[in-house]
Amino acid sequence: ATFSGIHVEEECCGHSSRVNKWELQKLDGATWTTVCAGTRMGAHFETSFAPVTARTLRILILDASEGPTSSEVWLLDKVK
């Protein structure tokens, strides 16, 4: 699939994010490549980036204040 953004629904503590540092990666053969990275997510997190084509993805939570809890992750097709 080709996509240019993600949307993550995160369970939050009050108005603060549990996730403090994350990376979205795609699998290129046997190597994981970072597509985008950031700090806070929040309840209705969304970010966009240059179009990416991938079959396998993962979100790495590198730092969190509590156990991170995401109920949904959507790929966004903002490619025109």
N, C-alpha and C positions, 0 to 999 in steps of 0.2 A: 504494500500500500504506500502511496505517496501522501504525506501530510505535512503541515507547517505549523502545528501548534498542539498543545495538550491542555486538557481541563481536568483538574483533580478535585474531588469532593473530600475534604479532610475534616474529621471530627476534631473540633477545637475545644480548648479549655477557656471558656468565656469568649473573649475576642482575640485571644492570642493563638498563634500556631504552635503545634507540638513539634513540627519539623523545623529544624534550624539550618540544615544544609543537605542538599540533594543533587543528584545527577540523573538525567535521562540518557540512556545508552542504547545503541543498536548493535546487533551482531553482524560483523563483516567477516565472513568465513569463520575463523576460529578466534577472532579478536573483537573485543568490545570497544566501541568508539563512542565518546561522549558527544551527544547532539546538543545539549544545553545543560546548564547547571544554575543553581541559585541558592538562596537562603530561605527565608520564610515562604510558606505556602498559604495557609489560611483556609477558611471554610469553602470558598469557591475560587480556587486558584486557577488562573489561566495565563499562558504565555505563548508567544508565537516566535518563529525562527524561520530561517531559509528552508525551503522545501527539502524534505528528506524522504527517501524511499527505503523501506525496511520490511523485513518479514518477522523479525524477532526483536523485541524491546524489553528493557527492564528499567525500573526506577530504583536507584540506590538511595536509601536514607542514610546519610553519613553522620548526622548528628540530630538528636531529638531530645526535648526536655522530658517527655514521657513516652510511653509506647505509642508510636505513630499509628493512626487508624484512618485508612482511606476507604470510603465506601464505593467510589466509582472513579475510573480513569477513562477519559474520552480522547480520541485522536481528533484533531480539528483539521478539516480540509479547507484551508484558506488559499489554496492554489488557484489562481485565476487563469 
